[in-house]
Amino acid sequence: MENAACVVNIGPQGIRKRMRFGVVALFVCLAAGVVMIAFGVTRPWRLLLVLPLASAASGIFQARAKT
């Protein structure tokens, strides 16, 4: 089985857009997590941060892979 090559399919503007989204979403999630911990929010509610964190990671990974 051959290794699949990743084909670049977005331009520089798309890369910047995805990276900006990922970094901003990451910082928003981190800030929300700190606020939730500071106010004593229970763990199940803090677990909801997984969804926006996954979106942030997706944006950063897409920008790095240029896909």
Backbone atoms as SQL, in Angstrom:
CREATE TABLE atoms (id INTEGER PRIMARY KEY, chain TEXT, resi INTEGER, resn TEXT, atom TEXT, x REAL, y REAL, z REAL);
INSERT INTO atoms VALUES
  (1, 'A', 1, 'MET', 'N', 0.850, -1.175, 0.000),
  (2, 'A', 1, 'MET', 'CA', 0.000, 0.000, 0.000),
  (3, 'A', 1, 'MET', 'C', 0.891, 1.232, 0.000),
  (4, 'A', 2, 'GLU', 'N', 0.613, 2.148, -0.883),
  (5, 'A', 2, 'GLU', 'CA', 1.422, 3.349, -1.006),
  (6, 'A', 2, 'GLU', 'C', 0.965, 4.414, -0.019),
  (7, 'A', 3, 'ASN', 'N', 1.888, 5.304, 0.338),
  (8, 'A', 3, 'ASN', 'CA', 1.536, 6.429, 1.195),
  (9, 'A', 3, 'ASN', 'C', 0.758, 7.446, 0.389),
  (10, 'A', 4, 'ALA', 'N', -0.318, 7.918, 0.949),
  (11, 'A', 4, 'ALA', 'CA', -1.136, 8.921, 0.268),
  (12, 'A', 4, 'ALA', 'C', -0.485, 10.282, 0.443),
  (13, 'A', 5, 'ALA', 'N', -0.337, 11.003, -0.649),
  (14, 'A', 5, 'ALA', 'CA', 0.238, 12.343, -0.597),
  (15, 'A', 5, 'ALA', 'C', -0.885, 13.350, -0.384),
  (16, 'A', 6, 'CYS', 'N', -0.605, 14.345, 0.401),
  (17, 'A', 6, 'CYS', 'CA', -1.579, 15.387, 0.679),
  (18, 'A', 6, 'CYS', 'C', -1.458, 16.458, -0.403),
  (19, 'A', 7, 'VAL', 'N', -2.546, 16.746, -1.070),
  (20, 'A', 7, 'VAL', 'CA', -2.546, 17.716, -2.151),
  (21, 'A', 7, 'VAL', 'C', -3.032, 19.057, -1.617),
  (22, 'A', 8, 'VAL', 'N', -2.267, 20.109, -1.912),
  (23, 'A', 8, 'VAL', 'CA', -2.654, 21.453, -1.489),
  (24, 'A', 8, 'VAL', 'C', -3.852, 21.883, -2.319),
  (25, 'A', 9, 'ASN', 'N', -4.937, 22.253, -1.653),
  (26, 'A', 9, 'ASN', 'CA', -6.125, 22.663, -2.398),
  (27, 'A', 9, 'ASN', 'C', -6.707, 23.990, -1.911),
  (28, 'A', 10, 'ILE', 'N', -5.942, 24.734, -1.116),
  (29, 'A', 10, 'ILE', 'CA', -6.380, 26.078, -0.729),
  (30, 'A', 10, 'ILE', 'C', -5.206, 27.030, -0.923),
  (31, 'A', 11, 'GLY', 'N', -5.537, 28.274, -1.138),
  (32, 'A', 11, 'GLY', 'CA', -4.506, 29.280, -1.352),
  (33, 'A', 11, 'GLY', 'C', -4.059, 29.904, -0.037),
  (34, 'A', 12, 'PRO', 'N', -3.158, 30.875, -0.139),
  (35, 'A', 12, 'PRO', 'CA', -2.633, 31.536, 1.059),
  (36, 'A', 12, 'PRO', 'C', -3.717, 32.205, 1.906),
  (37, 'A', 13, 'GLN', 'N', -4.726, 32.777, 1.247),
  (38, 'A', 13, 'GLN', 'CA', -5.806, 33.425, 2.000),
  (39, 'A', 13, 'GLN', 'C', -6.614, 32.402, 2.798),
  (40, 'A', 14, 'GLY', 'N', -6.891, 31.249, 2.202),
  (41, 'A', 14, 'GLY', 'CA', -7.619, 30.188, 2.903),
  (42, 'A', 14, 'GLY', 'C', -6.824, 29.628, 4.065),
  (43, 'A', 15, 'ILE', 'N', -5.511, 29.520, 3.879),
  (44, 'A', 15, 'ILE', 'CA', -4.644, 29.040, 4.957),
  (45, 'A', 15, 'ILE', 'C', -4.684, 30.008, 6.130),
  (46, 'A', 16, 'ARG', 'N', -4.540, 31.307, 5.840),
  (47, 'A', 16, 'ARG', 'CA', -4.586, 32.308, 6.921),
  (48, 'A', 16, 'ARG', 'C', -5.936, 32.314, 7.622),
  (49, 'A', 17, 'LYS', 'N', -7.005, 32.176, 6.845),
  (50, 'A', 17, 'LYS', 'CA', -8.361, 32.177, 7.406),
  (51, 'A', 17, 'LYS', 'C', -8.559, 31.007, 8.373),
  (52, 'A', 18, 'ARG', 'N', -8.128, 29.805, 7.959),
  (53, 'A', 18, 'ARG', 'CA', -8.277, 28.635, 8.815),
  (54, 'A', 18, 'ARG', 'C', -7.401, 28.727, 10.065),
  (55, 'A', 19, 'MET', 'N', -6.172, 29.220, 9.895),
  (56, 'A', 19, 'MET', 'CA', -5.278, 29.356, 11.041),
  (57, 'A', 19, 'MET', 'C', -5.820, 30.379, 12.035),
  (58, 'A', 20, 'ARG', 'N', -6.297, 31.512, 11.521),
  (59, 'A', 20, 'ARG', 'CA', -6.864, 32.553, 12.390),
  (60, 'A', 20, 'ARG', 'C', -8.056, 32.004, 13.159),
  (61, 'A', 21, 'PHE', 'N', -8.952, 31.290, 12.467),
  (62, 'A', 21, 'PHE', 'CA', -10.106, 30.699, 13.139),
  (63, 'A', 21, 'PHE', 'C', -9.664, 29.740, 14.229),
  (64, 'A', 22, 'GLY', 'N', -8.717, 28.869, 13.912),
  (65, 'A', 22, 'GLY', 'CA', -8.258, 27.875, 14.873),
  (66, 'A', 22, 'GLY', 'C', -7.639, 28.490, 16.108),
  (67, 'A', 23, 'VAL', 'N', -6.798, 29.494, 15.909),
  (68, 'A', 23, 'VAL', 'CA', -6.117, 30.128, 17.050),
  (69, 'A', 23, 'VAL', 'C', -7.111, 30.911, 17.906),
  (70, 'A', 24, 'VAL', 'N', -8.003, 31.663, 17.264),
  (71, 'A', 24, 'VAL', 'CA', -9.003, 32.430, 18.028),
  (72, 'A', 24, 'VAL', 'C', -9.921, 31.484, 18.795),
  (73, 'A', 25, 'ALA', 'N', -10.384, 30.427, 18.139),
  (74, 'A', 25, 'ALA', 'CA', -11.259, 29.468, 18.816),
  (75, 'A', 25, 'ALA', 'C', -10.542, 28.786, 19.972),
  (76, 'A', 26, 'LEU', 'N', -9.254, 28.497, 19.802),
  (77, 'A', 26, 'LEU', 'CA', -8.484, 27.877, 20.878),
  (78, 'A', 26, 'LEU', 'C', -8.413, 28.791, 22.093),
  (79, 'A', 27, 'PHE', 'N', -8.097, 30.067, 21.880),
  (80, 'A', 27, 'PHE', 'CA', -8.012, 30.994, 23.006),
  (81, 'A', 27, 'PHE', 'C', -9.369, 31.237, 23.662),
  (82, 'A', 28, 'VAL', 'N', -10.432, 31.276, 22.872),
  (83, 'A', 28, 'VAL', 'CA', -11.774, 31.443, 23.439),
  (84, 'A', 28, 'VAL', 'C', -12.125, 30.240, 24.311),
  (85, 'A', 29, 'CYS', 'N', -11.803, 29.046, 23.841),
  (86, 'A', 29, 'CYS', 'CA', -12.080, 27.838, 24.625),
  (87, 'A', 29, 'CYS', 'C', -11.254, 27.798, 25.905),
  (88, 'A', 30, 'LEU', 'N', -9.991, 28.185, 25.800),
  (89, 'A', 30, 'LEU', 'CA', -9.154, 28.218, 27.006),
  (90, 'A', 30, 'LEU', 'C', -9.692, 29.226, 28.018),
  (91, 'A', 31, 'ALA', 'N', -10.082, 30.398, 27.537),
  (92, 'A', 31, 'ALA', 'CA', -10.642, 31.415, 28.434),
  (93, 'A', 31, 'ALA', 'C', -11.946, 30.920, 29.060),
  (94, 'A', 32, 'ALA', 'N', -12.789, 30.287, 28.252),
  (95, 'A', 32, 'ALA', 'CA', -14.053, 29.762, 28.782),
  (96, 'A', 32, 'ALA', 'C', -13.786, 28.680, 29.823),
  (97, 'A', 33, 'GLY', 'N', -12.787, 27.849, 29.590),
  (98, 'A', 33, 'GLY', 'CA', -12.436, 26.818, 30.559),
  (99, 'A', 33, 'GLY', 'C', -11.957, 27.405, 31.868),
  (100, 'A', 34, 'VAL', 'N', -11.128, 28.433, 31.793),
  (101, 'A', 34, 'VAL', 'CA', -10.639, 29.087, 33.015),
  (102, 'A', 34, 'VAL', 'C', -11.797, 29.715, 33.778),
  (103, 'A', 35, 'VAL', 'N', -12.696, 30.376, 33.061),
  (104, 'A', 35, 'VAL', 'CA', -13.855, 31.000, 33.713),
  (105, 'A', 35, 'VAL', 'C', -14.744, 29.938, 34.349),
  (106, 'A', 36, 'MET', 'N', -14.954, 28.834, 33.638),
  (107, 'A', 36, 'MET', 'CA', -15.797, 27.769, 34.191),
  (108, 'A', 36, 'MET', 'C', -15.183, 27.175, 35.457),
  (109, 'A', 37, 'ILE', 'N', -13.882, 26.984, 35.455),
  (110, 'A', 37, 'ILE', 'CA', -13.217, 26.455, 36.648),
  (111, 'A', 37, 'ILE', 'C', -13.294, 27.460, 37.786),
  (112, 'A', 38, 'ALA', 'N', -13.079, 28.738, 37.470),
  (113, 'A', 38, 'ALA', 'CA', -13.109, 29.780, 38.499),
  (114, 'A', 38, 'ALA', 'C', -14.486, 29.883, 39.168),
  (115, 'A', 39, 'PHE', 'N', -15.533, 29.658, 38.397),
  (116, 'A', 39, 'PHE', 'CA', -16.887, 29.750, 38.951),
  (117, 'A', 39, 'PHE', 'C', -17.403, 28.411, 39.473),
  (118, 'A', 40, 'GLY', 'N', -16.583, 27.385, 39.424),
  (119, 'A', 40, 'GLY', 'CA', -16.969, 26.098, 39.996),
  (120, 'A', 40, 'GLY', 'C', -17.976, 25.321, 39.180),
  (121, 'A', 41, 'VAL', 'N', -17.964, 25.502, 37.874),
  (122, 'A', 41, 'VAL', 'CA', -18.885, 24.760, 37.014),
  (123, 'A', 41, 'VAL', 'C', -18.497, 23.280, 37.051),
  (124, 'A', 42, 'THR', 'N', -19.491, 22.424, 37.102),
  (125, 'A', 42, 'THR', 'CA', -19.223, 20.992, 37.218),
  (126, 'A', 42, 'THR', 'C', -18.595, 20.425, 35.939),
  (127, 'A', 43, 'ARG', 'N', -17.935, 19.306, 36.100),
  (128, 'A', 43, 'ARG', 'CA', -17.175, 18.686, 35.009),
  (129, 'A', 43, 'ARG', 'C', -18.021, 18.371, 33.768),
  (130, 'A', 44, 'PRO', 'N', -19.250, 17.857, 33.903),
  (131, 'A', 44, 'PRO', 'CA', -20.031, 17.574, 32.682),
  (132, 'A', 44, 'PRO', 'C', -20.261, 18.817, 31.819),
  (133, 'A', 45, 'TRP', 'N', -20.460, 19.964, 32.446),
  (134, 'A', 45, 'TRP', 'CA', -20.638, 21.196, 31.670),
  (135, 'A', 45, 'TRP', 'C', -19.335, 21.622, 31.012),
  (136, 'A', 46, 'ARG', 'N', -18.227, 21.429, 31.697),
  (137, 'A', 46, 'ARG', 'CA', -16.925, 21.780, 31.108),
  (138, 'A', 46, 'ARG', 'C', -16.588, 20.871, 29.948),
  (139, 'A', 47, 'LEU', 'N', -17.132, 19.658, 29.966),
  (140, 'A', 47, 'LEU', 'CA', -16.899, 18.715, 28.889),
  (141, 'A', 47, 'LEU', 'C', -17.459, 19.225, 27.552),
  (142, 'A', 48, 'LEU', 'N', -18.419, 20.118, 27.615),
  (143, 'A', 48, 'LEU', 'CA', -18.984, 20.694, 26.390),
  (144, 'A', 48, 'LEU', 'C', -17.948, 21.485, 25.585),
  (145, 'A', 49, 'LEU', 'N', -16.841, 21.851, 26.203),
  (146, 'A', 49, 'LEU', 'CA', -15.787, 22.577, 25.493),
  (147, 'A', 49, 'LEU', 'C', -15.053, 21.699, 24.488),
  (148, 'A', 50, 'VAL', 'N', -15.308, 20.405, 24.517),
  (149, 'A', 50, 'VAL', 'CA', -14.657, 19.502, 23.567),
  (150, 'A', 50, 'VAL', 'C', -15.071, 19.847, 22.135),
  (151, 'A', 51, 'LEU', 'N', -16.314, 20.199, 21.929),
  (152, 'A', 51, 'LEU', 'CA', -16.788, 20.491, 20.574),
  (153, 'A', 51, 'LEU', 'C', -16.094, 21.705, 19.959),
  (154, 'A', 52, 'PRO', 'N', -16.059, 22.859, 20.628),
  (155, 'A', 52, 'PRO', 'CA', -15.328, 23.979, 20.026),
  (156, 'A', 52, 'PRO', 'C', -13.823, 23.729, 19.964),
  (157, 'A', 53, 'LEU', 'N', -13.279, 22.962, 20.898),
  (158, 'A', 53, 'LEU', 'CA', -11.853, 22.639, 20.831),
  (159, 'A', 53, 'LEU', 'C', -11.557, 21.764, 19.613),
  (160, 'A', 54, 'ALA', 'N', -12.451, 20.874, 19.278),
  (161, 'A', 54, 'ALA', 'CA', -12.271, 20.044, 18.088),
  (162, 'A', 54, 'ALA', 'C', -12.306, 20.904, 16.824),
  (163, 'A', 55, 'SER', 'N', -13.179, 21.899, 16.802),
  (164, 'A', 55, 'SER', 'CA', -13.233, 22.812, 15.663),
  (165, 'A', 55, 'SER', 'C', -11.949, 23.624, 15.551),
  (166, 'A', 56, 'ALA', 'N', -11.428, 24.069, 16.687),
  (167, 'A', 56, 'ALA', 'CA', -10.180, 24.827, 16.688),
  (168, 'A', 56, 'ALA', 'C', -9.039, 23.970, 16.171),
  (169, 'A', 57, 'ALA', 'N', -8.963, 22.746, 16.646),
  (170, 'A', 57, 'ALA', 'CA', -7.905, 21.838, 16.197),
  (171, 'A', 57, 'ALA', 'C', -8.039, 21.552, 14.711),
  (172, 'A', 58, 'SER', 'N', -9.248, 21.380, 14.240),
  (173, 'A', 58, 'SER', 'CA', -9.474, 21.119, 12.824),
  (174, 'A', 58, 'SER', 'C', -8.979, 22.283, 11.970),
  (175, 'A', 59, 'GLY', 'N', -9.281, 23.504, 12.381),
  (176, 'A', 59, 'GLY', 'CA', -8.822, 24.674, 11.639),
  (177, 'A', 59, 'GLY', 'C', -7.306, 24.767, 11.592),
  (178, 'A', 60, 'ILE', 'N', -6.660, 24.524, 12.719),
  (179, 'A', 60, 'ILE', 'CA', -5.198, 24.601, 12.779),
  (180, 'A', 60, 'ILE', 'C', -4.574, 23.487, 11.937),
  (181, 'A', 61, 'PHE', 'N', -5.086, 22.269, 12.058),
  (182, 'A', 61, 'PHE', 'CA', -4.536, 21.155, 11.288),
  (183, 'A', 61, 'PHE', 'C', -4.749, 21.349, 9.785),
  (184, 'A', 62, 'GLN', 'N', -5.903, 21.879, 9.395),
  (185, 'A', 62, 'GLN', 'CA', -6.163, 22.132, 7.977),
  (186, 'A', 62, 'GLN', 'C', -5.212, 23.197, 7.442),
  (187, 'A', 63, 'ALA', 'N', -4.956, 24.231, 8.228),
  (188, 'A', 63, 'ALA', 'CA', -4.043, 25.273, 7.781),
  (189, 'A', 63, 'ALA', 'C', -2.627, 24.731, 7.641),
  (190, 'A', 64, 'ARG', 'N', -2.209, 23.914, 8.581),
  (191, 'A', 64, 'ARG', 'CA', -0.851, 23.355, 8.508),
  (192, 'A', 64, 'ARG', 'C', -0.695, 22.393, 7.337),
  (193, 'A', 65, 'ALA', 'N', -1.726, 21.620, 7.052),
  (194, 'A', 65, 'ALA', 'CA', -1.668, 20.651, 5.954),
  (195, 'A', 65, 'ALA', 'C', -2.024, 21.284, 4.601),
  (196, 'A', 66, 'LYS', 'N', -2.547, 22.515, 4.634),
  (197, 'A', 66, 'LYS', 'CA', -2.950, 23.247, 3.431),
  (198, 'A', 66, 'LYS', 'C', -4.025, 22.489, 2.658),
  (199, 'A', 67, 'THR', 'N', -4.990, 21.975, 3.419),
  (200, 'A', 67, 'THR', 'CA', -6.092, 21.251, 2.773),
  (201, 'A', 67, 'THR', 'C', -7.424, 21.847, 3.161);
